[in-house]
Amino acid sequence: MNTGRWWPLAIGLVLVLTVLANVAVYWTANHDPSFAVEPDYYRRAVEWDSTVAHERRSAALGWRVDARLSPPIGGRATLRVQLRSRDGAPLDSADVRAEASHNARGAELFEVRLVEDGAGEYAGSIPSTRQGLWRVDLSAVLGTDDFTERVTLDNGSPATP
């Protein structure tokens, strides 16, 4: 048997396996909710200077946020935000919105508009059964003031069997 006749077949087989491995990686990256890609990352990179300037203006307002996320009940978790001014006064009548994602499922992004619940308190509901760490991007607009803050919240440990 001449081994020189099999090397083209071996190279072809390696190429086919490489293509199949790439297809498997592509499929996993696009169908597994634990993989997340920053949406519109190129635009965000181009606008980085304006993002940093906005963060500075937001910090200069001196607003304080106290955010809590309840453990899920009936497939929903409640996000509660208390918004206060620099001197501790409650900020009422703001347009408060949040984008939340569980750390283990970064591709599942929940957007919610929080409803005023009195004395600087705002609340909204997120459809989820997950407990643990959440990344929450908050934005609040009151008049011409525009405030943003990213917080990490823990709504309890998952139940162990």
N, CA and C atoms as an extended XYZ file, in Angstrom:
483
Properties=species:S:1:pos:R:3:atomname:S:1:resname:S:1:resid:I:1 pbc="F F F"
N         0.842       -1.185        0.000 N   MET     1
C         0.000        0.000        0.000 CA  MET     1
C         0.884        1.244        0.000 C   MET     1
N         0.589        2.169       -0.847 N   ASN     2
C         1.375        3.382       -0.995 CA  ASN     2
C         0.752        4.487       -0.137 C   ASN     2
N         1.499        4.954        0.901 N   THR     3
C         0.959        5.988        1.815 CA  THR     3
C         0.913        7.355        1.162 C   THR     3
N         1.611        7.574        0.089 N   GLY     4
C         1.609        8.856       -0.590 CA  GLY     4
C         0.273        9.193       -1.232 C   GLY     4
N        -0.589        8.199       -1.426 N   ARG     5
C        -1.891        8.451       -2.056 CA  ARG     5
C        -2.926        8.992       -1.068 C   ARG     5
N        -2.668        8.852        0.242 N   TRP     6
C        -3.659        9.228        1.244 CA  TRP     6
C        -3.509       10.665        1.748 C   TRP     6
N        -2.368       11.307        1.532 N   TRP     7
C        -2.180       12.638        2.105 CA  TRP     7
C        -3.142       13.685        1.558 C   TRP     7
N        -3.543       13.662        0.241 N   PRO     8
C        -4.544       14.651       -0.198 CA  PRO     8
C        -5.888       14.460        0.515 C   PRO     8
N        -6.239       13.194        0.769 N   LEU     9
C        -7.483       12.912        1.494 CA  LEU     9
C        -7.387       13.426        2.932 C   LEU     9
N        -6.228       13.277        3.580 N   ALA    10
C        -6.030       13.746        4.951 CA  ALA    10
C        -6.136       15.270        5.011 C   ALA    10
N        -5.551       15.966        4.051 N   ILE    11
C        -5.642       17.435        4.024 CA  ILE    11
C        -7.087       17.872        3.828 C   ILE    11
N        -7.801       17.204        2.927 N   GLY    12
C        -9.215       17.524        2.706 CA  GLY    12
C       -10.039       17.293        3.957 C   GLY    12
N        -9.747       16.200        4.665 N   LEU    13
C       -10.469       15.884        5.899 CA  LEU    13
C       -10.202       16.955        6.967 C   LEU    13
N        -8.960       17.393        7.106 N   VAL    14
C        -8.631       18.447        8.069 CA  VAL    14
C        -9.365       19.743        7.721 C   VAL    14
N        -9.426       20.096        6.441 N   LEU    15
C       -10.141       21.304        6.024 CA  LEU    15
C       -11.632       21.201        6.327 C   LEU    15
N       -12.231       20.055        6.064 N   VAL    16
C       -13.656       19.855        6.354 CA  VAL    16
C       -13.915       19.962        7.856 C   VAL    16
N       -13.045       19.340        8.670 N   LEU    17
C       -13.216       19.421       10.126 CA  LEU    17
C       -13.067       20.861       10.630 C   LEU    17
N       -12.157       21.629       10.028 N   THR    18
C       -11.985       23.030       10.406 CA  THR    18
C       -13.244       23.839       10.097 C   THR    18
N       -13.812       23.615        8.926 N   VAL    19
C       -15.045       24.321        8.558 CA  VAL    19
C       -16.174       23.937        9.511 C   VAL    19
N       -16.312       22.650        9.827 N   LEU    20
C       -17.365       22.207       10.753 CA  LEU    20
C       -17.167       22.811       12.147 C   LEU    20
N       -15.918       22.885       12.608 N   ALA    21
C       -15.655       23.489       13.918 CA  ALA    21
C       -16.025       24.973       13.911 C   ALA    21
N       -15.713       25.688       12.821 N   ASN    22
C       -16.074       27.101       12.727 CA  ASN    22
C       -17.585       27.298       12.700 C   ASN    22
N       -18.295       26.442       12.003 N   VAL    23
C       -19.759       26.523       11.979 CA  VAL    23
C       -20.317       26.277       13.374 C   VAL    23
N       -19.754       25.314       14.113 N   ALA    24
C       -20.220       25.032       15.475 CA  ALA    24
C       -19.979       26.227       16.400 C   ALA    24
N       -18.816       26.859       16.292 N   VAL    25
C       -18.520       28.029       17.118 CA  VAL    25
C       -19.454       29.180       16.763 C   VAL    25
N       -19.670       29.409       15.477 N   TYR    26
C       -20.580       30.469       15.023 CA  TYR    26
C       -21.986       30.229       15.558 C   TYR    26
N       -22.470       29.010       15.444 N   TRP    27
C       -23.828       28.699       15.900 CA  TRP    27
C       -23.930       28.904       17.417 C   TRP    27
N       -22.944       28.415       18.160 N   THR    28
C       -22.976       28.565       19.617 CA  THR    28
C       -22.962       30.039       20.017 C   THR    28
N       -22.121       30.827       19.365 N   ALA    29
C       -22.018       32.243       19.713 CA  ALA    29
C       -23.298       33.007       19.408 C   ALA    29
N       -24.069       32.556       18.447 N   ASN    30
C       -25.288       33.268       18.068 CA  ASN    30
C       -26.552       32.687       18.675 C   ASN    30
N       -26.459       31.565       19.376 N   HIS    31
C       -27.653       30.943       19.935 CA  HIS    31
C       -27.577       30.688       21.431 C   HIS    31
N       -26.455       30.954       22.049 N   ASP    32
C       -26.316       30.754       23.482 CA  ASP    32
C       -26.517       32.094       24.189 C   ASP    32
N       -27.558       32.225       25.038 N   PRO    33
C       -27.825       33.522       25.674 CA  PRO    33
C       -26.758       33.951       26.673 C   PRO    33
N       -25.823       33.073       27.017 N   SER    34
C       -24.771       33.502       27.941 CA  SER    34
C       -23.679       34.288       27.218 C   SER    34
N       -23.628       34.206       25.890 N   PHE    35
C       -22.690       35.013       25.111 CA  PHE    35
C       -23.371       36.320       24.752 C   PHE    35
N       -22.678       37.429       24.986 N   ALA    36
C       -23.267       38.726       24.664 CA  ALA    36
C       -22.248       39.588       23.936 C   ALA    36
N       -22.741       40.319       22.966 N   VAL    37
C       -21.926       41.272       22.229 CA  VAL    37
C       -22.505       42.650       22.495 C   VAL    37
N       -21.638       43.597       22.767 N   GLU    38
C       -22.087       44.966       23.015 CA  GLU    38
C       -22.801       45.473       21.771 C   GLU    38
N       -24.068       45.854       21.882 N   PRO    39
C       -24.794       46.315       20.694 CA  PRO    39
C       -24.214       47.620       20.148 C   PRO    39
N       -24.108       47.674       18.851 N   ASP    40
C       -23.639       48.864       18.133 CA  ASP    40
C       -22.320       49.383       18.707 C   ASP    40
N       -21.394       48.457       18.922 N   TYR    41
C       -20.136       48.797       19.578 CA  TYR    41
C       -19.302       49.795       18.776 C   TYR    41
N       -19.369       49.761       17.451 N   TYR    42
C       -18.559       50.672       16.651 CA  TYR    42
C       -19.014       52.121       16.855 C   TYR    42
N       -20.330       52.335       16.806 N   ARG    43
C       -20.857       53.686       17.024 CA  ARG    43
C       -20.483       54.167       18.419 C   ARG    43
N       -20.574       53.273       19.404 N   ARG    44
C       -20.238       53.657       20.774 CA  ARG    44
C       -18.765       54.018       20.904 C   ARG    44
N       -17.904       53.316       20.180 N   ALA    45
C       -16.475       53.636       20.216 CA  ALA    45
C       -16.206       54.993       19.581 C   ALA    45
N       -16.869       55.267       18.475 N   VAL    46
C       -16.685       56.550       17.791 CA  VAL    46
C       -17.169       57.699       18.681 C   VAL    46
N       -18.228       57.461       19.437 N   GLU    47
C       -18.809       58.503       20.284 CA  GLU    47
C       -18.278       58.466       21.725 C   GLU    47
N       -17.132       57.827       21.942 N   TRP    48
C       -16.611       57.645       23.292 CA  TRP    48
C       -16.413       58.970       24.025 C   TRP    48
N       -15.860       59.975       23.357 N   ASP    49
C       -15.619       61.260       24.015 CA  ASP    49
C       -16.923       61.893       24.509 C   ASP    49
N       -17.972       61.809       23.708 N   SER    50
C       -19.251       62.378       24.148 CA  SER    50
C       -19.849       61.539       25.278 C   SER    50
N       -19.588       60.238       25.284 N   THR    51
C       -20.069       59.379       26.374 CA  THR    51
C       -19.397       59.766       27.688 C   THR    51
N       -18.093       59.976       27.652 N   VAL    52
C       -17.362       60.374       28.858 CA  VAL    52
C       -17.839       61.751       29.331 C   VAL    52
N       -18.063       62.664       28.399 N   ALA    53
C       -18.566       63.993       28.767 CA  ALA    53
C       -19.941       63.888       29.422 C   ALA    53
N       -20.803       63.014       28.896 N   HIS    54
C       -22.133       62.820       29.478 CA  HIS    54
C       -22.019       62.241       30.882 C   HIS    54
N       -21.105       61.301       31.078 N   GLU    55
C       -20.905       60.726       32.412 CA  GLU    55
C       -20.444       61.797       33.403 C   GLU    55
N       -19.588       62.701       32.952 N   ARG    56
C       -19.122       63.790       33.832 CA  ARG    56
C       -20.265       64.738       34.198 C   ARG    56
N       -21.088       65.096       33.197 N   ARG    57
C       -22.245       65.964       33.481 CA  ARG    57
C       -23.203       65.264       34.438 C   ARG    57
N       -23.378       63.965       34.245 N   SER    58
C       -24.263       63.189       35.104 CA  SER    58
C       -23.728       63.161       36.537 C   SER    58
N       -22.429       62.949       36.689 N   ALA    59
C       -21.825       62.926       38.027 CA  ALA    59
C       -21.897       64.300       38.683 C   ALA    59
N       -21.773       65.366       37.885 N   ALA    60
C       -21.818       66.730       38.419 CA  ALA    60
C       -23.184       67.064       39.015 C   ALA    60
N       -24.236       66.385       38.559 N   LEU    61
C       -25.565       66.629       39.134 CA  LEU    61
C       -25.603       66.228       40.608 C   LEU    61
N       -24.821       65.236       40.970 N   GLY    62
C       -24.782       64.792       42.362 CA  GLY    62
C       -25.969       63.953       42.779 C   GLY    62
N       -26.737       63.472       41.823 N   TRP    63
C       -27.892       62.652       42.162 CA  TRP    63
C       -27.422       61.326       42.732 C   TRP    63
N       -28.230       60.803       43.638 N   ARG    64
C       -27.922       59.505       44.243 CA  ARG    64
C       -29.029       58.519       43.924 C   ARG    64
N       -28.599       57.298       43.662 N   VAL    65
C       -29.529       56.235       43.304 CA  VAL    65
C       -29.396       55.101       44.306 C   VAL    65
N       -30.522       54.651       44.792 N   ASP    66
C       -30.562       53.429       45.591 CA  ASP    66
C       -31.478       52.476       44.834 C   ASP    66
N       -30.895       51.423       44.263 N   ALA    67
C       -31.670       50.491       43.442 CA  ALA    67
C       -31.698       49.122       44.104 C   ALA    67
N       -32.847       48.459       43.986 N   ARG    68
C       -33.032       47.121       44.523 CA  ARG    68
C       -33.806       46.289       43.507 C   ARG    68
N       -33.453       45.035       43.418 N   LEU    69
C       -34.152       44.108       42.534 CA  LEU    69
C       -34.626       42.943       43.374 C   LEU    69
N       -35.936       42.711       43.359 N   SER    70
C       -36.505       41.650       44.191 CA  SER    70
C       -36.227       40.283       43.577 C   SER    70
N       -36.228       39.237       44.397 N   PRO    71
C       -36.182       37.893       43.826 CA  PRO    71
C       -37.436       37.678       42.975 C   PRO    71
N       -37.332       36.869       41.942 N   PRO    72
C       -38.488       36.693       41.064 CA  PRO    72
C       -39.638       35.964       41.757 C   PRO    72
N       -40.831       36.468       41.490 N   ILE    73
C       -42.059       35.840       41.984 CA  ILE    73
C       -42.984       35.724       40.793 C   ILE    73
N       -43.411       34.528       40.484 N   GLY    74
C       -44.322       34.316       39.364 CA  GLY    74
C       -43.706       34.699       38.023 C   GLY    74
N       -42.395       34.539       37.884 N   GLY    75
C       -41.743       34.825       36.616 CA  GLY    75
C       -41.409       36.291       36.386 C   GLY    75
N       -41.516       37.116       37.436 N   ARG    76
C       -41.196       38.540       37.292 CA  ARG    76
C       -40.418       39.005       38.521 C   ARG    76
N       -39.465       39.890       38.268 N   ALA    77
C       -38.711       40.530       39.348 CA  ALA    77
C       -39.022       42.025       39.308 C   ALA    77
N       -39.111       42.642       40.474 N   THR    78
C       -39.445       44.065       40.547 CA  THR    78
C       -38.193       44.883       40.819 C   THR    78
N       -37.959       45.866       39.954 N   LEU    79
C       -36.854       46.801       40.112 CA  LEU    79
C       -37.400       48.062       40.766 C   LEU    79
N       -36.811       48.428       41.906 N   ARG    80
C       -37.205       49.636       42.616 CA  ARG    80
C       -36.004       50.567       42.689 C   ARG    80
N       -36.237       51.823       42.364 N   VAL    81
C       -35.175       52.822       42.353 CA  VAL    81
C       -35.628       54.018       43.166 C   VAL    81
N       -34.765       54.458       44.072 N   GLN    82
C       -35.010       55.686       44.811 CA  GLN    82
C       -34.019       56.712       44.276 C   GLN    82
N       -34.529       57.828       43.807 N   LEU    83
C       -33.724       58.871       43.175 CA  LEU    83
C       -33.749       60.114       44.054 C   LEU    83
N       -32.549       60.571       44.449 N   ARG    84
C       -32.450       61.726       45.339 CA  ARG    84
C       -31.451       62.736       44.783 C   ARG    84
N       -31.679       63.990       45.121 N   SER    85
C       -30.780       65.070       44.693 CA  SER    85
C       -29.524       65.069       45.568 C   SER    85
N       -28.628       65.969       45.261 N   ARG    86
C       -27.373       66.095       46.011 CA  ARG    86
C       -27.624       66.291       47.512 C   ARG    86
N       -28.666       67.080       47.852 N   ASP    87
C       -28.956       67.349       49.263 CA  ASP    87
C       -29.901       66.335       49.900 C   ASP    87
N       -30.240       65.272       49.175 N   GLY    88
C       -31.063       64.199       49.733 CA  GLY    88
C       -32.551       64.327       49.483 C   GLY    88
N       -32.965       65.388       48.793 N   ALA    89
C       -34.392       65.571       48.513 CA  ALA    89
C       -34.830       64.587       47.423 C   ALA    89
N       -36.025       64.009       47.561 N   PRO    90
C       -36.506       63.087       46.533 CA  PRO    90
C       -36.746       63.809       45.208 C   PRO    90
N       -36.394       63.152       44.124 N   LEU    91
C       -36.603       63.708       42.786 CA  LEU    91
C       -37.843       63.069       42.182 C   LEU    91
N       -38.909       63.849       42.110 N   ASP    92
C       -40.176       63.358       41.574 CA  ASP    92
C       -40.326       63.757       40.110 C   ASP    92
N       -41.236       63.098       39.427 N   SER    93
C       -41.639       63.404       38.052 CA  SER    93
C       -40.525       63.209       37.028 C   SER    93
N       -39.572       62.356       37.311 N   ALA    94
C       -38.503       62.074       36.349 CA  ALA    94
C       -38.950       60.944       35.420 C   ALA    94
N       -38.382       60.930       34.234 N   ASP    95
C       -38.581       59.820       33.297 CA  ASP    95
C       -37.429       58.846       33.542 C   ASP    95
N       -37.723       57.755       34.238 N   VAL    96
C       -36.687       56.799       34.639 CA  VAL    96
C       -36.844       55.520       33.822 C   VAL    96
N       -35.732       55.111       33.223 N   ARG    97
C       -35.715       53.888       32.408 CA  ARG    97
C       -34.531       53.038       32.825 C   ARG    97
N       -34.640       51.735       32.542 N   ALA    98
C       -33.566       50.815       32.894 CA  ALA    98
C       -33.414       49.757       31.810 C   ALA    98
N       -32.169       49.347       31.622 N   GLU    99
C       -31.840       48.178       30.804 CA  GLU    99
C       -31.135       47.214       31.735 C   GLU    99
N       -31.684       46.017       31.878 N   ALA   100
C       -31.133       45.059       32.831 CA  ALA   100
C       -30.817       43.744       32.141 C   ALA   100
N       -29.710       43.146       32.580 N   SER   101
C       -29.374       41.810       32.099 CA  SER   101
C       -28.704       41.041       33.227 C   SER   101
N       -29.061       39.778       33.322 N   HIS   102
C       -28.454       38.899       34.313 CA  HIS   102
C       -27.035       38.574       33.858 C   HIS   102
N       -26.090       38.533       34.787 N   ASN   103
C       -24.699       38.295       34.403 CA  ASN   103
C       -24.505       36.979       33.662 C   ASN   103
N       -25.303       35.973       33.967 N   ALA   104
C       -25.150       34.679       33.298 CA  ALA   104
C       -25.847       34.636       31.945 C   ALA   104
N       -26.657       35.635       31.641 N   ARG   105
C       -27.390       35.669       30.364 CA  ARG   105
C       -27.322       37.079       29.789 C   ARG   105
N       -26.122       37.512       29.459 N   GLY   106
C       -25.899       38.870       28.986 CA  GLY   106
C       -26.632       39.219       27.705 C   GLY   106
N       -26.969       38.214       26.897 N   ALA   107
C       -27.656       38.486       25.634 CA  ALA   107
C       -29.145       38.777       25.837 C   ALA   107
N       -29.677       38.437       27.000 N   GLU   108
C       -31.087       38.704       27.298 CA  GLU   108
C       -31.178       40.064       27.992 C   GLU   108
N       -31.496       41.079       27.225 N   LEU   109
C       -31.558       42.443       27.745 CA  LEU   109
C       -33.023       42.841       27.916 C   LEU   109
N       -33.362       43.268       29.129 N   PHE   110
C       -34.731       43.688       29.426 CA  PHE   110
C       -34.755       45.201       29.575 C   PHE   110
N       -35.623       45.847       28.806 N   GLU   111
C       -35.786       47.295       28.906 CA  GLU   111
C       -37.105       47.574       29.613 C   GLU   111
N       -37.064       48.493       30.564 N   VAL   112
C       -38.271       48.800       31.329 CA  VAL   112
C       -38.307       50.292       31.651 C   VAL   112
N       -39.487       50.858       31.553 N   ARG   113
C       -39.718       52.244       31.989 CA  ARG   113
C       -40.310       52.146       33.381 C   ARG   113
N       -39.667       52.810       34.333 N   LEU   114
C       -40.108       52.739       35.719 CA  LEU   114
C       -41.189       53.783       35.969 C   LEU   114
N       -42.173       53.385       36.734 N   VAL   115
C       -43.323       54.242       37.041 CA  VAL   115
C       -43.119       54.841       38.423 C   VAL   115
N       -43.450       56.125       38.541 N   GLU   116
C       -43.292       56.809       39.820 CA  GLU   116
C       -44.190       56.168       40.867 C   GLU   116
N       -43.585       55.941       42.043 N   ASP   117
C       -44.281       55.261       43.124 CA  ASP   117
C       -44.265       56.122       44.390 C   ASP   117
N       -44.047       57.452       44.220 N   GLY   118
C       -44.097       58.391       45.340 CA  GLY   118
C       -42.741       58.699       45.946 C   GLY   118
N       -42.526       59.957       46.321 N   ALA   119
C       -41.353       60.458       47.048 CA  ALA   119
C       -40.029       59.976       46.459 C   ALA   119
N       -39.842       60.205       45.179 N   GLY   120
C       -38.582       59.841       44.536 CA  GLY   120
C       -38.409       58.360       44.282 C   GLY   120
N       -39.468       57.586       44.474 N   GLU   121
C       -39.440       56.131       44.267 CA  GLU   121
C       -40.024       55.802       42.905 C   GLU   121
N       -39.379       54.887       42.221 N   TYR   122
C       -39.828       54.426       40.911 CA  TYR   122
C       -39.746       52.904       40.896 C   TYR   122
N       -40.674       52.267       40.180 N   ALA   123
C       -40.691       50.802       40.152 CA  ALA   123
C       -41.087       50.303       38.768 C   ALA   123
N       -40.575       49.136       38.448 N   GLY   124
C       -40.908       48.477       37.188 CA  GLY   124
C       -40.677       46.988       37.321 C   GLY   124
N       -41.244       46.240       36.408 N   SER   125
C       -41.200       44.788       36.469 CA  SER   125
C       -40.401       44.224       35.294 C   SER   125
N       -39.581       43.224       35.591 N   ILE   126
C       -38.756       42.571       34.574 CA  ILE   126
C       -39.181       41.113       34.468 C   ILE   126
N       -39.454       40.626       33.269 N   PRO   127
C       -39.830       39.213       33.132 CA  PRO   127
C       -38.607       38.313       33.270 C   PRO   127
N       -38.474       37.661       34.423 N   SER   128
C       -37.328       36.782       34.634 CA  SER   128
C       -37.566       35.851       35.805 C   SER   128
N       -36.906       34.713       35.745 N   THR   129
C       -36.937       33.774       36.860 CA  THR   129
C       -35.543       33.622       37.464 C   THR   129
N       -34.605       34.457       37.053 N   ARG   130
C       -33.206       34.323       37.479 CA  ARG   130
C       -32.907       35.131       38.731 C   ARG   130
N       -32.094       34.507       39.588 N   GLN   131
C       -31.570       35.197       40.754 CA  GLN   131
C       -30.058       35.294       40.607 C   GLN   131
N       -29.449       36.236       41.306 N   GLY   132
C       -28.004       36.420       41.247 CA  GLY   132
C       -27.666       37.850       40.891 C   GLY   132
N       -26.533       38.029       40.224 N   LEU   133
C       -26.063       39.369       39.882 CA  LEU   133
C       -26.660       39.854       38.575 C   LEU   133
N       -27.091       41.108       38.584 N   TRP   134
C       -27.679       41.769       37.420 CA  TRP   134
C       -26.912       43.059       37.139 C   TRP   134
N       -26.724       43.361       35.862 N   ARG   135
C       -26.179       44.656       35.447 CA  ARG   135
C       -27.375       45.501       35.034 C   ARG   135
N       -27.495       46.674       35.648 N   VAL   136
C       -28.630       47.549       35.366 CA  VAL   136
C       -28.095       48.928       34.978 C   VAL   136
N       -28.441       49.367       33.777 N   ASP   137
C       -28.110       50.707       33.302 CA  ASP   137
C       -29.333       51.584       33.492 C   ASP   137
N       -29.222       52.545       34.400 N   LEU   138
C       -30.338       53.437       34.717 CA  LEU   138
C       -30.161       54.767       34.006 C   LEU   138
N       -31.265       55.338       33.571 N   SER   139
C       -31.245       56.707       33.037 CA  SER   139
C       -32.459       57.436       33.586 C   SER   139
N       -32.236       58.672       33.980 N   ALA   140
C       -33.314       59.497       34.518 CA  ALA   140
C       -33.213       60.885       33.896 C   ALA   140
N       -34.332       61.362       33.384 N   VAL   141
C       -34.388       62.694       32.783 CA  VAL   141
C       -35.418       63.502       33.570 C   VAL   141
N       -34.965       64.656       34.039 N   LEU   142
C       -35.847       65.558       34.769 CA  LEU   142
C       -35.576       66.957       34.247 C   LEU   142
N       -36.530       67.470       33.480 N   GLY   143
C       -36.327       68.770       32.832 CA  GLY   143
C       -35.201       68.659       31.822 C   GLY   143
N       -34.180       69.503       31.989 N   THR   144
C       -33.034       69.453       31.076 CA  THR   144
C       -31.903       68.590       31.634 C   THR   144
N       -32.074       68.082       32.847 N   ASP   145
C       -31.044       67.239       33.463 CA  ASP   145
C       -31.192       65.800       32.978 C   ASP   145
N       -30.061       65.215       32.611 N   ASP   146
C       -30.027       63.843       32.101 CA  ASP   146
C       -28.981       63.078       32.904 C   ASP   146
N       -29.432       62.084       33.659 N   PHE   147
C       -28.571       61.341       34.576 CA  PHE   147
C       -28.509       59.884       34.148 C   PHE   147
N       -27.312       59.302       34.174 N   THR   148
C       -27.166       57.872       33.906 CA  THR   148
C       -26.230       57.264       34.939 C   THR   148
N       -26.487       56.010       35.243 N   GLU   149
C       -25.611       55.277       36.160 CA  GLU   149
C       -25.780       53.789       35.920 C   GLU   149
N       -24.657       53.068       35.999 N   ARG   150
C       -24.683       51.602       35.898 CA  ARG   150
C       -24.484       51.049       37.298 C   ARG   150
N       -25.382       50.145       37.689 N   VAL   151
C       -25.281       49.509       38.995 CA  VAL   151
C       -25.313       47.994       38.823 C   VAL   151
N       -24.712       47.316       39.776 N   THR   152
C       -24.781       45.860       39.831 CA  THR   152
C       -25.638       45.502       41.032 C   THR   152
N       -26.665       44.713       40.794 N   LEU   153
C       -27.598       44.345       41.851 CA  LEU   153
C       -27.608       42.843       42.063 C   LEU   153
N       -27.818       42.436       43.292 N   ASP   154
C       -27.915       41.010       43.639 CA  ASP   154
C       -29.323       40.768       44.170 C   ASP   154
N       -30.094       39.962       43.472 N   ASN   155
C       -31.455       39.694       43.935 CA  ASN   155
C       -31.566       38.306       44.571 C   ASN   155
N       -30.498       37.871       45.187 N   GLY   156
C       -30.526       36.619       45.946 CA  GLY   156
C       -29.841       35.491       45.198 C   GLY   156
N       -29.490       34.487       45.958 N   SER   157
C       -28.857       33.308       45.375 CA  SER   157
C       -29.906       32.365       44.842 C   SER   157
N       -29.601       31.686       43.725 N   PRO   158
C       -30.545       30.705       43.205 CA  PRO   158
C       -30.772       29.590       44.223 C   PRO   158
N       -31.973       29.076       44.216 N   ALA   159
C       -32.290       27.969       45.142 CA  ALA   159
C       -31.485       26.747       44.745 C   ALA   159
N       -30.943       26.080       45.749 N   THR   160
C       -30.190       24.851       45.476 CA  THR   160
C       -31.096       23.658       45.703 C   THR   160
N       -30.995       22.652       44.835 N   PRO   161
C       -31.884       21.485       44.959 CA  PRO   161
C       -31.559       20.632       46.154 C   PRO   161
